[in-house]
C-alpha cells in the first residue's frame, strides 16, 4: 500500500513538471509570434518628428568699452606713478558721469621690459612698458561719447572694442521658444491632416537657442592729443537676433 502511494506521488510530480514545461514552451512560442507581429511593417509604433524655429529681435541694452593707459620709460617707479595718476583720474571722471563703480573693471595690468635689436650690438634694453586697461560697461548709451571724450582728455592711448549686447536674455529666449513651439505644433498638425495619420502623445521635446549678434564695434588708437574737444563718432547699437529651435516628437496612432 505504501509502495502504491509513492508511485502516485511520483506520477503527480512528473505531471506537474510536464505542465510547467509545456507552459514555458507555449509562452515562448507566443512571445516569438508577438515579436514577429510587431516587426511587420505597419505594426511597429511610429513616431513623427517636427521642428520649428522662432526669432526675436532685441535692441541691446549694454555697451562695453576697453580703455588703456600705456606708459614707457626706464624708471619703473616713474612710469607706474604716471600711469596710476592718469588711470585714477580717468576712473574718477567716468564715475562723475554717473557710471557705477561695479561697471568699471581692470582687465589688464602688464609691466614688461622692452628691447631693441641691432646687428652690431644685438639686444639692447630700452626701458619698460606699462599697459593698464579697464573695461567700462555703459547702460545709458547717450554717455558713450562723454566717456570717449574723458578718455581723450586724460591721454588714453588706446580705445577699442566698443561692443553692444543684451544683459538679460531670458525673456527674449522665452519669446523665441514660444514661437518655435507654435510653429512646430502647426507643422505636425498640417502633416497629420495631409497624410491622414493621427497624432498620439507628445513624447519628447528638444530645445536649443543661439543668440546672433549684430554689434557695432569701434576700434581706434588715440594719440596724446593734449586735451581739447575731440568729435566722437555716431555709434549705432544695432540689434541682436535670438533664435530658438524646437523639435517635437509625437507618437503616431
Protein Blocks (a to p, Z undefined) as FASTA:
>chain_A
ZZmmmmmmmmmmmmmmmmmmmmmmmmmmmmmmmmmmmmpghjaccddddddddddddddf
bdcdddddddddjblklmmmmmmmmmmmmmmmmmmnopafklpccfbdcddddddddfkl
opadfbdcdddddddddfblklmmmmmmmmmmnopabdghiacddfblmlmmmmmmmmmm
mmmmmmmmmmmmmnopacdddfbdcddddddddddddddddddehgajdddddddebjad
dddddddddddZZ
